Amino acid sequence: MACGQGSAPVEPLPSGRFSGREAFETLVRDALACAAREGWPEIILSDATFLDWPLRERSVVESLQAWAKAGRQMTILASRYDEVIRHHARFVSWRTTWGHLINSRVCRVRAPADFPSAIWSPGWALHRIDPVRSMGVCGQDRERRVELKEALTELLRNSSPGFASTTLGL
């Protein structure tokens, strides 16, 4: 994906294998910044808990803020959201503001160790195949993106709403 901004050259999002937590975190930051610059219409974020994602970082939330516009859709899929609430306050606050663009789902049919850790968009995807060692693949490869989307869609079918943007009390 070119991920260009006007006429200024911007490094394209990488394709291929990645390894290590630092590489994974950099890819997440870069992908969300690219989503904001290019106006990706749809994004799916998936992880069992999102504990080791850089969602607490100001730069990530700034990218999400720049991305958030009418007509865009983000789906967040997890086995539970307690770690997000506990460790990613900036993201939780952003999610509260933009809840109308975000579909948060909980899926408990798969063990957390087998839950896909991924970012999917129509033009680029990241799949962290081994979350413990942060090893995976990313890129524009259509076949990989289709396979990942099918896997995520299946989990979404077996999910229910979760991680409400507001808490209503009586």
DSSP file with accessible surface (Angstrom, degrees, kcal/mol):
  #  RESIDUE AA STRUCTURE BP1 BP2  ACC     N-H-->O    O-->H-N    N-H-->O    O-->H-N    TCO  KAPPA ALPHA  PHI   PSI    X-CA   Y-CA   Z-CA
    1    1 A M              0   0   28      0, 0.0    12,-1.6     0, 0.0   123,-0.0   0.000 360.0 360.0 360.0 130.5    0.0    0.0    0.0
    2    2 A A        -     0   0   73     10,-0.2     8,-0.2     1,-0.1    32,-0.0   0.878 360.0-168.1 -66.8 -40.5    1.5    3.3   -1.1
    3    3 A a        +     0   0    0      1,-0.1     2,-0.2     9,-0.1    -1,-0.1   0.920  23.4 172.0  50.8  48.7    0.2    5.3    1.9
    4    4 A G        -     0   0   38      5,-0.1     2,-0.5    34,-0.0    -1,-0.1  -0.489  29.0-149.5 -86.4 159.5    1.1    8.5    0.2
    5    5 A Q  B >   -A    8   0A 116      3,-1.2     3,-1.4    -2,-0.2    33,-0.1  -0.907  59.7 -59.2-130.9 102.6    0.3   12.0    1.5
    6    6 A G  T 3  S-     0   0   84     -2,-0.5    -1,-0.1     1,-0.2    -2,-0.0  -0.346 108.2 -32.4  60.9-134.8   -0.2   14.5   -1.3
    7    7 A S  T 3  S+     0   0  126     -3,-0.1    -1,-0.2     2,-0.1    -3,-0.0   0.541 111.9 105.6 -95.9  -6.8    3.0   14.8   -3.3
    8    8 A A  B <  S-A    5   0A  54     -3,-1.4    -3,-1.2     1,-0.1     2,-0.2  -0.587  77.5-118.8 -75.0 127.8    5.3   14.1   -0.4
    9    9 A P        -     0   0  131      0, 0.0     2,-0.4     0, 0.0    -2,-0.1  -0.468  32.8-172.5 -69.4 136.1    6.8   10.6   -0.6
   10   10 A V        -     0   0   44     -8,-0.2     0, 0.0    -2,-0.2     0, 0.0  -0.986  32.4-101.7-128.0 139.0    5.9    8.4    2.3
   11   11 A E        -     0   0  164     -2,-0.4     2,-0.0     1,-0.1     0, 0.0  -0.339  42.1-118.3 -57.5 134.0    7.3    4.9    2.9
   12   12 A P        -     0   0   72      0, 0.0   -10,-0.2     0, 0.0    -9,-0.1  -0.363  34.7 -93.2 -69.5 155.0    4.8    2.2    1.8
   13   13 A L        -     0   0   11    -12,-1.6   127,-0.1     1,-0.1    14,-0.0  -0.487  55.2-106.5 -64.0 140.6    3.5   -0.1    4.4
   14   14 A P        -     0   0   59      0, 0.0     2,-0.4     0, 0.0    -1,-0.1  -0.192  26.1-150.6 -71.3 162.9    5.7   -3.2    4.4
   15   15 A S        +     0   0   82    124,-0.1   124,-0.3    -3,-0.1     2,-0.3  -0.981  53.7  38.5-129.0 141.9    4.9   -6.6    3.1
   16   16 A G  E    S-B  138   0B  28    122,-3.2   122,-2.1    -2,-0.4     2,-0.1  -0.757  91.8 -19.3 122.4-163.9    6.4   -9.9    4.3
   17   17 A R  E     -B  137   0B 201     -2,-0.3     2,-0.3   120,-0.2   120,-0.3  -0.459  49.6-170.5 -81.8 152.0    7.3  -11.4    7.6
   18   18 A F  E     -B  136   0B  18    118,-2.5   118,-2.1    -2,-0.1     2,-0.3  -0.951   0.8-167.3-137.2 157.8    7.9   -9.6   10.8
   19   19 A S  E     +B  135   0B  80     -2,-0.3     4,-0.3   116,-0.2   116,-0.2  -0.982  43.4  33.3-149.4 133.0    9.3  -10.7   14.2
   20   20 A G  S  > S-     0   0   24    113,-1.2     4,-2.3   114,-0.9     5,-0.2   0.067  78.3 -91.5 104.1 150.5    9.5   -9.3   17.6
   21   21 A R  H  > S+     0   0  123      1,-0.2     4,-2.9     2,-0.2     5,-0.2   0.889 122.2  53.7 -63.3 -41.6    7.3   -7.0   19.8
   22   22 A E  H  > S+     0   0  156      1,-0.2     4,-2.3     2,-0.2    -1,-0.2   0.926 109.9  47.7 -60.9 -43.5    9.0   -3.8   18.6
   23   23 A A  H  > S+     0   0   36     -4,-0.3     4,-2.3     2,-0.2    -2,-0.2   0.922 113.0  49.3 -63.4 -42.6    8.4   -4.7   14.9
   24   24 A F  H  X S+     0   0    0     -4,-2.3     4,-2.4     2,-0.2    -2,-0.2   0.946 111.4  47.9 -61.7 -49.2    4.8   -5.5   15.7
   25   25 A E  H  X S+     0   0   29     -4,-2.9     4,-2.5     1,-0.2    -1,-0.2   0.902 111.2  51.3 -60.8 -40.9    4.2   -2.3   17.6
   26   26 A T  H  X S+     0   0   55     -4,-2.3     4,-2.9    -5,-0.2    -1,-0.2   0.919 109.4  50.6 -62.3 -41.7    5.8   -0.2   14.8
   27   27 A L  H  X S+     0   0   12     -4,-2.3     4,-2.8     2,-0.2     5,-0.2   0.901 109.7  50.2 -64.4 -40.3    3.6   -1.9   12.2
   28   28 A V  H  X S+     0   0    0     -4,-2.4     4,-2.4     2,-0.2     5,-0.2   0.957 113.4  45.8 -61.9 -48.9    0.5   -1.1   14.3
   29   29 A R  H  X S+     0   0   60     -4,-2.5     4,-2.2     1,-0.2    -2,-0.2   0.934 115.9  45.9 -57.9 -48.7    1.5    2.5   14.6
   30   30 A D  H  X S+     0   0   74     -4,-2.9     4,-2.5     1,-0.2    -1,-0.2   0.886 111.6  51.6 -65.0 -39.7    2.4    2.8   10.9
   31   31 A A  H  X S+     0   0    0     -4,-2.8     4,-2.7    -5,-0.2    -1,-0.2   0.929 111.7  45.8 -64.6 -44.0   -0.8    1.0    9.8
   32   32 A L  H  X S+     0   0    1     -4,-2.4     4,-1.8     2,-0.2    -1,-0.2   0.878 112.5  50.9 -70.2 -33.7   -3.1    3.3   11.8
   33   33 A A  H  X S+     0   0   20     -4,-2.2     4,-2.3    -5,-0.2    -1,-0.2   0.918 112.2  47.7 -65.5 -40.7   -1.2    6.4   10.6
   34   34 A a  H  X S+     0   0    0     -4,-2.5     4,-3.1     2,-0.2     5,-0.3   0.906 107.4  55.8 -65.7 -41.4   -1.6    5.2    7.0
   35   35 A A  H  X>S+     0   0    0     -4,-2.7     5,-1.6     1,-0.2     4,-1.4   0.900 109.9  46.8 -57.4 -40.2   -5.3    4.5    7.6
   36   36 A A  H  <5S+     0   0   21     -4,-1.8    -2,-0.2     2,-0.2    -1,-0.2   0.932 114.6  45.5 -67.4 -46.7   -5.7    8.1    8.7
   37   37 A R  H  <5S+     0   0   92     -4,-2.3    -2,-0.2     1,-0.2    -1,-0.2   0.897 123.0  35.1 -64.0 -41.6   -3.7    9.5    5.7
   38   38 A E  H  <5S-     0   0   70     -4,-3.1    -1,-0.2    -5,-0.2    -2,-0.2   0.564 104.1-125.8 -92.0 -11.4   -5.5    7.4    3.1
   39   39 A G  T  <5 -     0   0   17     -4,-1.4    -3,-0.2    -5,-0.3    -4,-0.1   0.932  25.2-154.0  68.9  46.3   -8.9    7.3    4.8
   40   40 A W      < -     0   0    9     -5,-1.6    -1,-0.2    -6,-0.2    33,-0.1  -0.292   3.6-148.9 -52.3 129.4   -9.4    3.6    4.9
   41   41 A P  S    S+     0   0   77      0, 0.0    32,-2.3     0, 0.0     2,-0.4   0.798  76.3  26.6 -75.7 -25.5  -13.1    3.0    4.9
   42   42 A E  E     +c   73   0B  59     30,-0.2     2,-0.4     2,-0.0    32,-0.2  -1.000  61.1 176.1-142.8 137.2  -13.0   -0.1    7.0
   43   43 A I  E     -c   74   0B   0     30,-1.9    32,-2.5    -2,-0.4     2,-0.5  -0.998  10.7-162.6-138.6 137.8  -10.7   -1.5    9.6
   44   44 A I  E     -cD  75 120B   1     76,-2.4    76,-2.5    -2,-0.4     2,-0.5  -0.993   5.4-169.2-118.9 126.4  -10.9   -4.6   11.8
   45   45 A L  E     +cD  76 119B   0     30,-2.9    32,-2.7    -2,-0.5     2,-0.4  -0.969  12.6 179.3-110.5 128.8   -8.7   -4.9   14.9
   46   46 A S  E     +cD  77 118B   0     72,-2.7    72,-2.7    -2,-0.5     2,-0.3  -0.996  15.4 132.8-136.4 132.9   -8.6   -8.4   16.4
   47   47 A D        -     0   0    9     30,-2.1    32,-0.4    -2,-0.4    70,-0.2  -0.912  56.4-114.8-168.3 152.6   -6.8   -9.7   19.5
   48   48 A A  S    S-     0   0   11     67,-0.3    31,-1.5    -2,-0.3    32,-1.5   0.935 107.4 -14.7 -58.7 -46.3   -7.6  -11.8   22.5
   49   49 A T  S    S-     0   0   21     29,-0.2    35,-0.2    30,-0.2    -1,-0.1   0.519  73.9-134.0-134.5 -15.9   -6.9   -9.0   24.9
   50   50 A F    >   +     0   0    2      1,-0.1     3,-1.4    33,-0.1     5,-0.3   0.624  59.4 139.2  63.4  15.3   -5.0   -6.2   23.1
   51   51 A L  T 3  S+     0   0   67      1,-0.3    -1,-0.1     3,-0.1     4,-0.0   0.909  70.5  38.0 -57.4 -45.1   -2.7   -6.1   26.2
   52   52 A D  T 3  S+     0   0   31      2,-0.1    -1,-0.3     3,-0.0    -2,-0.1   0.240  91.0 108.4 -98.8  18.6    0.6   -5.7   24.2
   53   53 A W  S <  S-     0   0    0     -3,-1.4     2,-0.6     1,-0.1     3,-0.5  -0.641  78.8-119.5 -85.6 152.1   -0.8   -3.4   21.5
   54   54 A P  S >  S+     0   0    0      0, 0.0     3,-1.6     0, 0.0     6,-0.3  -0.011  71.3 128.2 -83.4  37.0    0.4    0.2   21.6
   55   55 A L  T 3   +     0   0    1     -2,-0.6    36,-0.3    -5,-0.3     6,-0.1   0.663  63.2  63.5 -69.3 -14.4   -3.2    1.5   22.0
   56   56 A R  T 3  S+     0   0   88     -3,-0.5    -1,-0.3    34,-0.1     2,-0.2   0.611  81.8 106.2 -82.3 -11.4   -2.2    3.6   25.1
   57   57 A E  S <> S-     0   0   51     -3,-1.6     4,-2.1     1,-0.1     3,-0.2  -0.459  71.5-135.7 -78.6 140.1    0.2    5.8   23.1
   58   58 A R  H  > S+     0   0  144      1,-0.2     4,-2.7     2,-0.2     5,-0.2   0.897 104.6  55.3 -57.1 -43.8   -0.7    9.3   22.2
   59   59 A S  H  > S+     0   0   55      1,-0.2     4,-2.0     2,-0.2    -1,-0.2   0.881 107.5  49.8 -63.3 -35.1    0.5    8.9   18.5
   60   60 A V  H  > S+     0   0    1     -6,-0.3     4,-2.4    -3,-0.2    -1,-0.2   0.941 112.6  45.8 -67.7 -46.7   -1.8    5.9   18.0
   61   61 A V  H  X S+     0   0   22     -4,-2.1     4,-2.8     1,-0.2    -2,-0.2   0.886 110.5  54.4 -66.5 -34.9   -4.8    7.7   19.4
   62   62 A E  H  X S+     0   0  115     -4,-2.7     4,-2.3     2,-0.2    -1,-0.2   0.905 108.8  49.0 -63.2 -40.3   -4.0   10.8   17.3
   63   63 A S  H  X S+     0   0   22     -4,-2.0     4,-1.9     2,-0.2    -2,-0.2   0.924 112.1  48.0 -63.1 -43.8   -3.9    8.6   14.2
   64   64 A L  H  X S+     0   0    1     -4,-2.4     4,-2.1     2,-0.2    -2,-0.2   0.902 110.4  52.1 -63.9 -39.5   -7.3    7.1   15.1
   65   65 A Q  H  < S+     0   0   92     -4,-2.8    -1,-0.2     1,-0.2    -2,-0.2   0.915 110.6  47.6 -61.9 -43.6   -8.7   10.6   15.7
   66   66 A A  H  < S+     0   0   49     -4,-2.3    -1,-0.2     1,-0.2    -2,-0.2   0.825 113.1  49.7 -67.1 -31.3   -7.5   11.7   12.3
   67   67 A W  H  < S+     0   0    1     -4,-1.9     2,-0.5    -5,-0.2    -2,-0.2   0.856  87.1  98.2 -72.6 -36.9   -9.0    8.5   10.8
   68   68 A A     <  +     0   0    5     -4,-2.1     2,-0.3    -5,-0.1     3,-0.0  -0.377  47.7 134.5 -67.7 109.1  -12.4    8.9   12.4
   69   69 A K    >   -     0   0  110     -2,-0.5     3,-1.7    29,-0.1    -3,-0.0  -0.974  62.3 -74.2-147.0 159.3  -14.9   10.5   10.0
   70   70 A A  T 3  S+     0   0   95     -2,-0.3     3,-0.1     1,-0.2    31,-0.0  -0.191 116.0  30.6 -54.6 141.1  -18.4    9.9    9.0
   71   71 A G  T 3  S+     0   0   78      1,-0.3     2,-0.3    -3,-0.0    -1,-0.2   0.328  93.6 113.1  91.2  -6.4  -18.8    6.9    6.7
   72   72 A R    <   -     0   0   48     -3,-1.7     2,-0.4    -5,-0.0    -1,-0.3  -0.675  48.5-158.5 -98.2 155.2  -15.9    4.9    8.2
   73   73 A Q  E     -c   42   0B  75    -32,-2.3   -30,-1.9    -2,-0.3     2,-0.4  -0.997   9.6-174.0-138.6 131.4  -16.3    1.7   10.2
   74   74 A M  E     -ce  43 102B   0     27,-2.5    29,-3.0    -2,-0.4     2,-0.5  -0.989   6.5-163.1-123.1 135.2  -14.1    0.0   12.7
   75   75 A T  E     -ce  44 103B  10    -32,-2.5   -30,-2.9    -2,-0.4     2,-0.5  -0.974   3.3-164.7-115.0 130.6  -14.7   -3.4   14.2
   76   76 A I  E     -ce  45 104B   2     27,-2.4    29,-3.3    -2,-0.5     2,-0.4  -0.977   7.8-172.5-115.5 127.0  -12.9   -4.4   17.3
   77   77 A L  E     +ce  46 105B   0    -32,-2.7   -30,-2.1    -2,-0.5     2,-0.3  -0.979  15.3 149.2-125.5 126.8  -13.0   -8.1   18.2
   78   78 A A  E     - e   0 106B   0     27,-1.8    29,-2.4    -2,-0.4   -30,-0.2  -0.955  51.9-126.8-146.9 165.6  -11.6   -9.6   21.4
   79   79 A S  S    S-     0   0    9    -31,-1.5     2,-0.3   -32,-0.4   -30,-0.2   0.705  99.7  -6.4 -85.8 -21.8  -12.2  -12.5   23.8
   80   80 A R        -     0   0   89    -32,-1.5    -1,-0.4    -3,-0.0     4,-0.1  -0.959  52.7-150.8-165.4 157.5  -12.4   -9.9   26.6
   81   81 A Y     >  +     0   0   13     -2,-0.3     4,-2.3    -3,-0.1     5,-0.2   0.331  67.4 103.1-116.5   6.5  -11.8   -6.2   27.1
   82   82 A D  H  > S+     0   0   58      1,-0.2     4,-2.2     2,-0.2     5,-0.2   0.885  84.3  50.1 -61.5 -37.4  -10.7   -5.9   30.7
   83   83 A E  H  > S+     0   0   26      2,-0.2     4,-2.5     1,-0.2     5,-0.3   0.877 109.0  52.6 -67.9 -36.4   -7.0   -5.4   29.7
   84   84 A V  H  > S+     0   0    1      2,-0.2     4,-2.3   -35,-0.2     8,-0.3   0.957 111.8  45.4 -62.2 -48.2   -8.0   -2.7   27.3
   85   85 A I  H  < S+     0   0  101     -4,-2.3    -2,-0.2     1,-0.2    -1,-0.2   0.906 118.0  44.1 -62.9 -39.8   -9.9   -0.8   30.0
   86   86 A R  H  < S+     0   0  151     -4,-2.2    -1,-0.2    -5,-0.2    -2,-0.2   0.847 128.0  22.6 -74.2 -35.8   -7.1   -1.3   32.5
   87   87 A H  H  < S+     0   0   75     -4,-2.5    -2,-0.2    -5,-0.2    -3,-0.2   0.543 115.0  56.5-115.0 -10.3   -4.1   -0.4   30.3
   88   88 A H     X  +     0   0    0     -4,-2.3     4,-2.5    -5,-0.3     3,-0.2  -0.431  51.8 155.5-126.0  60.5   -5.3    1.7   27.4
   89   89 A A  H  > S+     0   0   75      1,-0.2     4,-2.5     2,-0.2     5,-0.2   0.868  75.4  52.3 -57.5 -42.0   -7.0    4.8   28.9
   90   90 A R  H  > S+     0   0  105      1,-0.2     4,-2.4     2,-0.2    -1,-0.2   0.925 111.8  46.5 -61.5 -44.3   -6.4    7.0   25.9
   91   91 A F  H  > S+     0   0    2    -36,-0.3     4,-3.1    -3,-0.2    -2,-0.2   0.918 110.8  52.2 -63.6 -43.3   -7.9    4.4   23.6
   92   92 A V  H  X S+     0   0   33     -4,-2.5     4,-2.0    -8,-0.3    -2,-0.2   0.922 111.0  47.9 -60.3 -42.7  -10.9    3.9   25.9
   93   93 A S  H  X S+     0   0   76     -4,-2.5     4,-1.8    -5,-0.2    -1,-0.2   0.926 112.8  48.0 -64.3 -44.3  -11.5    7.7   25.9
   94   94 A W  H  X S+     0   0    7     -4,-2.4     4,-2.3     1,-0.2    -2,-0.2   0.932 109.9  52.9 -61.8 -43.0  -11.2    7.9   22.1
   95   95 A R  H  < S+     0   0   13     -4,-3.1     4,-0.3     1,-0.2    -1,-0.2   0.877 105.5  54.9 -62.0 -36.3  -13.6    4.9   21.7
   96   96 A T  H >< S+     0   0   68     -4,-2.0     3,-0.8    -5,-0.2    -1,-0.2   0.935 110.8  45.1 -63.0 -43.1  -16.2    6.6   24.0
   97   97 A T  H 3< S+     0   0   89     -4,-1.8     3,-0.3     1,-0.2    -2,-0.2   0.887 122.6  35.2 -66.7 -40.8  -16.1    9.7   21.7
   98   98 A W  T >X S+     0   0   46     -4,-2.3     3,-2.4     1,-0.2     4,-0.5   0.066  74.7 127.1-106.7  25.6  -16.3    7.7   18.4
   99   99 A G  G X4  +     0   0   15     -3,-0.8     3,-1.0    -4,-0.3    -1,-0.2   0.779  66.1  66.7 -54.7 -28.9  -18.5    4.8   19.5
  100  100 A H  G 34 S+     0   0  138     -3,-0.3    -1,-0.3     1,-0.2    -2,-0.1   0.693 105.1  43.3 -69.8 -15.9  -20.9    5.5   16.6
  101  101 A L  G <4 S+     0   0   10     -3,-2.4   -27,-2.5    -6,-0.2     2,-0.5   0.487 104.8  79.1 -99.6  -6.1  -18.2    4.4   14.2
  102  102 A I  E <<  -e   74   0B  13     -3,-1.0     2,-0.7    -4,-0.5   -27,-0.2  -0.906  55.8-164.3-118.0 129.4  -17.0    1.4   16.2
  103  103 A N  E     -e   75   0B  64    -29,-3.0   -27,-2.4    -2,-0.5     2,-0.5  -0.921  16.3-165.3-107.8 103.2  -18.5   -2.0   16.4
  104  104 A S  E     -e   76   0B   5     -2,-0.7    58,-2.1   -29,-0.2     2,-0.3  -0.831  10.4-176.8 -96.2 127.1  -17.0   -3.8   19.5
  105  105 A R  E     -eF  77 161B  50    -29,-3.3   -27,-1.8    -2,-0.5     2,-0.4  -0.911  18.5-150.4-126.6 148.5  -17.6   -7.5   19.7
  106  106 A V  E     -eF  78 160B   9     54,-3.2    54,-2.3    -2,-0.3     2,-0.4  -0.966  13.3-176.1-116.9 132.1  -16.7  -10.2   22.2
  107  107 A C        +     0   0    0    -29,-2.4     3,-0.2    -2,-0.4    52,-0.2  -0.977  13.3 169.4-131.7 119.8  -16.1  -13.8   21.0
  108  108 A R        +     0   0  180     -2,-0.4    51,-0.1    50,-0.4    -1,-0.1   0.191  55.1  95.8-112.9  13.4  -15.5  -16.5   23.5
  109  109 A V  S    S+     0   0   97     49,-0.3     2,-0.4    46,-0.1    -1,-0.1   0.601  82.1  56.5 -80.8  -9.8  -15.7  -19.6   21.2
  110  110 A R  S    S-     0   0   93     -3,-0.2     5,-0.1    45,-0.0    -3,-0.1  -0.961  92.7-107.6-124.5 141.1  -11.9  -19.7   20.7
  111  111 A A    >>  -     0   0   53     -2,-0.4     3,-1.8     1,-0.1     4,-0.5  -0.324  32.6-116.7 -61.9 143.6   -9.2  -20.0   23.4
  112  112 A P  G >4 S+     0   0   70      0, 0.0     3,-1.2     0, 0.0   -64,-0.3   0.851 115.7  58.2 -52.3 -36.0   -7.3  -16.8   23.8
  113  113 A A  G 34 S+     0   0   87      1,-0.2    19,-0.1   -65,-0.1    -2,-0.1   0.767 111.1  42.6 -66.4 -23.0   -4.1  -18.5   22.7
  114  114 A D  G <4 S+     0   0  110     -3,-1.8    -1,-0.2     2,-0.1    -3,-0.1   0.341  86.8 117.4-102.8   4.2   -5.8  -19.3   19.3
  115  115 A F  S << S-     0   0    7     -3,-1.2   -67,-0.3    -4,-0.5     2,-0.1  -0.541  73.3-108.9 -76.0 134.0   -7.5  -16.0   18.9
  116  116 A P        -     0   0    9      0, 0.0     2,-0.7     0, 0.0    13,-0.1  -0.427  23.1-156.2 -67.3 132.5   -6.3  -14.1   15.7
  117  117 A S  E     + G   0 128B   0     11,-0.6    11,-3.3   -70,-0.2     2,-0.3  -0.949  43.3 131.1-106.1 108.0   -4.2  -11.1   16.4
  118  118 A A  E     -DG  46 127B   0    -72,-2.7   -72,-2.7    -2,-0.7     2,-0.4  -0.987  54.3-142.0-157.6 159.0   -4.7   -8.9   13.3
  119  119 A I  E     -DG  45 126B   0      7,-2.3     7,-2.8    -2,-0.3     2,-0.4  -0.999  29.4-172.5-122.8 129.0   -5.4   -5.7   11.5
  120  120 A W  E     +DG  44 125B  21    -76,-2.5   -76,-2.4    -2,-0.4     5,-0.2  -0.973  12.9 159.3-124.4 137.5   -7.5   -6.1    8.4
  121  121 A S        -     0   0    0      3,-1.2     3,-0.2    -2,-0.4   -78,-0.1  -0.938  54.0-100.2-141.9 165.8   -8.3   -3.4    5.8
  122  122 A P  S    S+     0   0   55      0, 0.0     3,-0.1     0, 0.0   -79,-0.1   0.774 120.7  27.8 -59.9 -23.4   -9.5   -3.7    2.2
  123  123 A G  S    S+     0   0   20      1,-0.3     2,-0.3    22,-0.0    22,-0.1   0.579 126.1  22.4-116.6 -10.1   -6.0   -3.0    0.9
  124  124 A W        -     0   0    0     -3,-0.2    -3,-1.2    21,-0.1     2,-0.3  -0.992  58.5-172.5-156.7 147.8   -3.5   -4.2    3.6
  125  125 A A  E     -GH 120 139B   7     14,-2.0    14,-2.4    -2,-0.3     2,-0.4  -0.988  12.1-156.8-145.7 154.5   -3.5   -6.6    6.5
  126  126 A L  E     -GH 119 138B   0     -7,-2.8    -7,-2.3    -2,-0.3     2,-0.5  -0.998  10.3-174.2-128.9 130.7   -1.3   -7.7    9.4
  127  127 A H  E     -GH 118 137B  60     10,-3.1    10,-2.1    -2,-0.4     2,-1.2  -0.947  13.5-156.7-129.9 111.2   -1.6  -11.2   11.0
  128  128 A R  E     -G  117   0B   3    -11,-3.3   -11,-0.6    -2,-0.5     8,-0.3  -0.733  15.4-179.5 -86.5  96.7    0.4  -11.9   14.1
  129  129 A I  E    S+     0   0B 101     -2,-1.2     7,-0.2     6,-0.4    -1,-0.2   0.856  76.0  35.5 -70.5 -36.0    0.5  -15.7   13.8
  130  130 A D  E  >> + H   0 135B  39      5,-2.8     5,-2.0    -3,-0.1     4,-0.8  -0.823  67.2 179.3-120.4  90.5    2.5  -16.2   16.9
  131  131 A P  T  45S+     0   0   38      0, 0.0    -1,-0.1     0, 0.0     3,-0.1   0.818  78.2  62.2 -63.5 -28.7    1.5  -13.6   19.5
  132  132 A V  T  45S+     0   0  128      1,-0.2  -111,-0.1   -19,-0.1    -2,-0.0   0.927 120.3  24.2 -63.4 -43.2    3.9  -14.9   22.2
  133  133 A R  T  45S-     0   0  157     -3,-0.4  -113,-1.2     2,-0.1    -1,-0.2   0.356 107.2-123.3-100.9   3.2    6.9  -14.1   20.0
  134  134 A S  T  <5 +     0   0    4     -4,-0.8  -114,-0.9     1,-0.2     2,-0.4   0.933  57.8 152.0  51.2  53.9    5.1  -11.4   17.9
  135  135 A M  E   < +BH  19 130B  75     -5,-2.0    -5,-2.8  -116,-0.2    -6,-0.4  -0.916  11.6 110.5-113.9 138.6    5.8  -13.2   14.7
  136  136 A G  E     -B   18   0B   4   -118,-2.1  -118,-2.5    -2,-0.4     2,-0.3  -0.939  52.9 -88.0-173.7-162.4    3.6  -12.8   11.6
  137  137 A V  E     +BH  17 127B   7    -10,-2.1   -10,-3.1    -2,-0.3     2,-0.3  -0.941  29.2 179.3-133.2 153.1    3.1  -11.6    8.1
  138  138 A C  E     +BH  16 126B   6   -122,-2.1  -122,-3.2    -2,-0.3     2,-0.3  -0.959  24.2  89.9-146.8 162.3    1.7   -8.4    6.7
  139  139 A G  E    S- H   0 125B   5    -14,-2.4   -14,-2.0    -2,-0.3  -124,-0.1  -0.871  75.6 -66.4 145.3-171.6    1.1   -6.9    3.3
  140  140 A Q        +     0   0   91     -2,-0.3    -1,-0.1   -16,-0.2     5,-0.1   0.449  67.8 141.6 -93.7  -4.2   -1.2   -6.3    0.4
  141  141 A D     >  -     0   0   80      1,-0.2     4,-2.2   -16,-0.1     5,-0.2  -0.166  43.5-150.7 -49.0 116.0   -1.4  -10.0   -0.8
  142  142 A R  H  > S+     0   0  175      1,-0.2     4,-2.7     2,-0.2     5,-0.2   0.897  91.4  53.0 -60.0 -44.6   -5.0  -10.5   -1.8
  143  143 A E  H  > S+     0   0  131      1,-0.2     4,-2.5     2,-0.2    -1,-0.2   0.928 111.1  46.4 -60.6 -45.1   -5.1  -14.2   -1.0
  144  144 A R  H  > S+     0   0  112      2,-0.2     4,-2.5     1,-0.2    -1,-0.2   0.899 112.4  50.7 -63.0 -42.4   -3.8  -13.6    2.6
  145  145 A R  H  X S+     0   0   46     -4,-2.2     4,-2.6     2,-0.2    -2,-0.2   0.914 111.0  48.5 -63.0 -41.0   -6.3  -10.7    3.1
  146  146 A V  H  X S+     0   0   50     -4,-2.7     4,-2.5     2,-0.2    -2,-0.2   0.935 112.3  48.3 -65.3 -45.2   -9.2  -12.8    1.9
  147  147 A E  H  X S+     0   0  108     -4,-2.5     4,-2.1    -5,-0.2    -2,-0.2   0.919 113.6  47.1 -60.8 -44.3   -8.2  -15.8    4.2
  148  148 A L  H  X S+     0   0   11     -4,-2.5     4,-2.6     2,-0.2     5,-0.2   0.933 111.3  51.0 -64.4 -43.8   -7.8  -13.5    7.1
  149  149 A K  H  X S+     0   0   55     -4,-2.6     4,-2.9     1,-0.2    -2,-0.2   0.914 109.5  51.1 -61.1 -40.8  -11.2  -11.7    6.4
  150  150 A E  H  X S+     0   0  127     -4,-2.5     4,-2.1     2,-0.2    -1,-0.2   0.924 111.0  48.0 -63.0 -42.2  -12.9  -15.1    6.2
  151  151 A A  H  X S+     0   0   38     -4,-2.1     4,-1.8     2,-0.2    -2,-0.2   0.919 114.5  45.8 -64.2 -43.2  -11.5  -16.2    9.6
  152  152 A L  H  X S+     0   0    0     -4,-2.6     4,-2.6     1,-0.2    -2,-0.2   0.904 110.1  54.1 -67.5 -39.7  -12.5  -12.9   11.2
  153  153 A T  H  X S+     0   0   39     -4,-2.9     4,-2.1    -5,-0.2    -1,-0.2   0.901 106.4  52.7 -61.7 -39.7  -15.9  -13.0    9.7
  154  154 A E  H  X S+     0   0   90     -4,-2.1     4,-0.9     1,-0.2    -1,-0.2   0.922 110.9  46.4 -62.5 -43.9  -16.5  -16.5   11.2
  155  155 A L  H >< S+     0   0    4     -4,-1.8     3,-0.6     1,-0.2    -2,-0.2   0.896 109.3  54.9 -65.1 -38.9  -15.5  -15.2   14.6
  156  156 A L  H >< S+     0   0   36     -4,-2.6     3,-1.5     1,-0.2    -2,-0.2   0.879 102.7  56.7 -62.8 -35.4  -17.8  -12.2   14.2
  157  157 A R  H 3< S+     0   0  167     -4,-2.1    -1,-0.2     1,-0.3    -2,-0.2   0.797 110.5  45.0 -62.3 -30.9  -20.7  -14.5   13.4
  158  158 A N  T << S+     0   0   79     -4,-0.9   -50,-0.4    -3,-0.6    -1,-0.3   0.050 102.5  92.4-100.1  22.8  -20.0  -16.2   16.8
  159  159 A S    <   -     0   0   17     -3,-1.5   -52,-0.2   -52,-0.2    -3,-0.1  -0.634  56.0-153.3-113.2 172.0  -19.6  -13.0   18.7
  160  160 A S  E     -F  106   0B  56    -54,-2.3   -54,-3.2    -2,-0.2    -2,-0.1  -0.917  40.7 -74.9-137.0 163.6  -21.9  -10.6   20.7
  161  161 A P  E     +F  105   0B  99      0, 0.0     2,-0.3     0, 0.0   -56,-0.3  -0.282  60.9 159.2 -59.8 144.6  -21.7   -6.9   21.4
  162  162 A G        +     0   0   18    -58,-2.1   -58,-0.2     1,-0.2   -82,-0.0  -0.975  38.9  45.3-158.2 167.4  -19.1   -6.0   24.0
  163  163 A F  S    S-     0   0   24     -2,-0.3    -1,-0.2     1,-0.1   -59,-0.1   0.975  74.1-147.0  57.6  61.6  -17.0   -3.0   25.4
  164  164 A A        -     0   0   72      1,-0.1    -1,-0.1    -3,-0.1   -68,-0.1  -0.221  11.2-133.4 -58.6 145.8  -19.8   -0.5   25.4
  165  165 A S  S    S+     0   0   35    -63,-0.1     2,-0.3     1,-0.1    -1,-0.1   0.742  90.5  25.0 -75.5 -22.2  -18.8    3.1   24.7
  166  166 A T  S    S-     0   0   81    -67,-0.1     2,-0.6     2,-0.0    -1,-0.1  -0.970  73.3-134.5-137.1 156.2  -20.8    4.3   27.7
  167  167 A T        -     0   0  140     -2,-0.3     2,-0.5    -3,-0.0    -2,-0.0  -0.956  20.1-156.7-112.6 118.6  -22.0    2.7   30.9
  168  168 A L        -     0   0  158     -2,-0.6     2,-0.3     0, 0.0    -2,-0.0  -0.808  12.2-171.8 -96.3 132.8  -25.6    3.4   31.7
  169  169 A G              0   0   71     -2,-0.5    -2,-0.0     0, 0.0     0, 0.0  -0.802 360.0 360.0-119.2 163.4  -26.7    3.2   35.3
  170  170 A L              0   0  231     -2,-0.3     0, 0.0     0, 0.0     0, 0.0  -0.790 360.0 360.0-105.5 360.0  -30.0    3.3   37.1
